[in-house]
């Protein structure tokens, strides 16, 4: 557990959420009402006891009126590009599989543009765990769009009542305000590049 907490602290997501909430003079209860997330969950995220999945981060971002890349940027950074080399995507630096409503999300993610400020898109390298589908894995975030390109393995994409099988080399662009979720299928875990775009 210490290793996971160390990884979370690298991103300082909880600290950024707390500072932004306090700057906007919001209580945890008020942020809970804005995001539809429970007050105890928000407290655990702020104290870096819980790793928030991307869908939860998007809700918090909207509640705080910031873009999702706010959580992955370095305020002191003024550079115009981020080059992420293959060797820079280290296994020990990815955000581990988050747990929401007692269900472990079947993915872990690594930001591919960490530090760059004022982005309109947030790219991630995502590793999906091979497991059985569970309806609790559905999530959605209004007003957003996502693009996903499968680089390894196979994924089942559950979108509303449809199930789409994606293989290495396949991609999909979709409205993420609809219930959706992913699981790796086939012989092993799967990997993909995902890009999140927030309209607001």
Secondary structure by P-SEA (a helix, b strand, c coil): caaaaaaaaaaaaaaaaaaaaaaacccaaaaaaaccccaaaaaaaaaccccccaaaaaaaaaaaccccccccccccccccbbbbccccccccccccccccccccccbbbbbcccccccccbbbbbbbbbbbbbbcccccccccbbbbbbbccbbbbbbcccbbbbbcccbbbbbcccccccccccccbbbbbbbbbbbcc
